[in-house]
Amino acid sequence: MYWRLSSFYLFYYASLGVLTPYWALYLKQREFSDWHIGLLLALPHLTKLGAPNLWGWLADRRGRRRAIIQLGALAATLIFGLVFLVDSLWGFAAVLIGYSFFWNAVMAQCEVVTLQSLGRDSDRYAWVRLWGSLGFMLAVLLVGALLEVQPVAIVPVAMWAMLAALALSTLLLPDPQVPSRERQAKPSILPWLRRRDVQLFLSCAFLMQASHGPYYSFFTIHLREQEVAGRWVGALWALGVLAEILLFLLVPWLLRRWSAAALLSLSLGLAVVRWSLTALVGDQLLGLLLAQCLHAATFGCFHAAAMAWVHQRFPAAVAGQGQALYASLGSGAGWAGGALLAGVIWQPLGAASFLVAAAMALTALLLSSGLWQTRRENTDGHL
């Protein structure tokens, strides 16, 4: 069971390990402007606003999560292959929208499959998820090494290969079934959206993800402009993910000692430190290394705590829609908004864009205090 679940995370995040650090570099080589790069990076996450909710609703109604995951991974692979046939802004945009509509179907539903398969051991989710971080790190290092000897055109080739491997890995996934009486109840997700704690949680997730906009969109370009050696670019990305992996190993221990709300607030506070440090250290390698180690908090700890928060509050009958809410209104909208904002402010602000990111994380930290106030209202695990 463990390896059947882990292989999916390995290849899903390996594809992100190609896309996130190097796609902007590839688009830059194709002579797109900073604004167009921000737009093209945002498009896959803009589709997250609707796609996960549609697929989550369908999965909760039909109960066939594995089939939806398999369809999404296969369609995403086939559509992304069209990137080799286009060369205009609108051609790239069409491919990215089409591929991401299906790609965004898979992760939220796989999170549900993973947590339902683990059952009472759901606190060990992080031990499955760490294989995604390992896949991301290996892809970053592999493509970084390839770019030392190959042109930037290798990036979409590597991305397509990871998507093909992902599609194959879905054949190994287990298929836990929701009892038919729970599917027949067909509860609406709307009451959850009206809850103050859910609104605060989604706001914090949005701002945290948006604060990563300059990092995911322009960190590689920033390092190149600072004349950081190519091998260190890949190493810095990999260090962040290595710190994330080590954090995931500790998550079961952390969740037994602190609430999800406490870990969310801690992660947001460290995000303020990380982005401030990134903005101020320039090309000083030690400062960059310290900032990258904080990826353990800003992504690893925050994501694990967010998954625990969602799993505790949404019952099985709406679990897919609950995960989709986090994926779309939280991380998806946040990532898209952050990428769009980064595309607008990077040229005038440069590295100071990371101070804008720090301000967003600080705002989320202040909002997260509301999660502490509402936590006792939900001790029964339902909203």
Secondary structure as GFF3:
##gff-version 3
##sequence-region A 1 383
A	DSSP	alpha_helix	2	29	.	.	.	ID=ss1
A	DSSP	alpha_helix	34	46	.	.	.	ID=ss2
A	DSSP	three_ten_helix	47	49	.	.	.	ID=ss3
A	DSSP	alpha_helix	51	62	.	.	.	ID=ss4
A	DSSP	alpha_helix	65	80	.	.	.	ID=ss5
A	DSSP	three_ten_helix	81	85	.	.	.	ID=ss6
A	DSSP	alpha_helix	89	118	.	.	.	ID=ss7
A	DSSP	three_ten_helix	119	124	.	.	.	ID=ss8
A	DSSP	alpha_helix	125	146	.	.	.	ID=ss9
A	DSSP	alpha_helix	154	169	.	.	.	ID=ss10
A	DSSP	three_ten_helix	170	172	.	.	.	ID=ss11
A	DSSP	alpha_helix	180	185	.	.	.	ID=ss12
A	DSSP	alpha_helix	190	193	.	.	.	ID=ss13
A	DSSP	alpha_helix	196	211	.	.	.	ID=ss14
A	DSSP	alpha_helix	213	225	.	.	.	ID=ss15
A	DSSP	alpha_helix	230	257	.	.	.	ID=ss16
A	DSSP	alpha_helix	260	280	.	.	.	ID=ss17
A	DSSP	alpha_helix	285	293	.	.	.	ID=ss18
A	DSSP	alpha_helix	295	295	.	.	.	ID=ss19
A	DSSP	pi_helix	296	301	.	.	.	ID=ss20
A	DSSP	alpha_helix	302	313	.	.	.	ID=ss21
A	DSSP	three_ten_helix	316	318	.	.	.	ID=ss22
A	DSSP	alpha_helix	319	325	.	.	.	ID=ss23
A	DSSP	pi_helix	326	332	.	.	.	ID=ss24
A	DSSP	alpha_helix	333	349	.	.	.	ID=ss25
A	DSSP	three_ten_helix	350	352	.	.	.	ID=ss26
A	DSSP	alpha_helix	353	374	.	.	.	ID=ss27
A	DSSP	three_ten_helix	375	378	.	.	.	ID=ss28
###
